[in-house]
Amino acid sequence: MTQGEAPTGISEAVAQAAAKIKTNIEKVLVGKGDVIDLTLAAILSGGHVLVEDVPGIGKTNLRCTPSRYSAHSSASSAPRI
């Protein structure tokens, strides 16, 4: 294993968890696979996300949905994106 490389078991577990989360989010936000992928990547890397689009496309649902399917979810103080 080289520097910066995650142990295989951990990276596989994270990939499986991310796939399950994405599958559940896609049940709520249909046709937004690219946005979901980028949002999950940002969340898993500890980054921030700015979603810009027209009203009514599910930006708030994108913010709320991961916490609905997370075992360790906490209420967010931001009511909308």
C-alpha positions, 0 to 999 in steps of 0.5 A, spaced: 500 500 500 502 506 498 501 513 501 494 516 500 491 509 498 486 506 503 486 499 505 481 495 500 476 493 505 475 500 507 474 503 500 470 497 498 465 498 504 465 506 503 463 504 496 458 499 498 455 504 502 455 510 497 452 506 492 446 504 497 445 511 499 445 513 491 440 508 490 435 511 495 436 518 493 435 516 486 428 513 488 426 520 490 430 524 485 429 521 478 434 523 473 439 527 477 444 521 477 450 526 475 448 531 481 447 525 486 454 523 484 457 530 485 454 531 491 456 524 495 463 525 492 463 532 496 460 530 502 464 524 503 470 528 502 468 533 507 467 539 502 461 543 500 456 543 495 452 549 491 447 547 487 444 552 482 438 551 478 431 553 476 425 552 482 422 546 483 427 541 481 428 538 488 434 542 490 431 541 497 430 534 497 437 533 495 439 536 501 434 532 506 434 525 502 441 523 505 439 524 512 433 520 511 437 514 509 442 515 514 443 511 521 447 517 524 443 523 521 442 529 525 437 535 524 440 540 519 439 548 521 438 550 514 431 549 512 432 550 504 438 550 500 
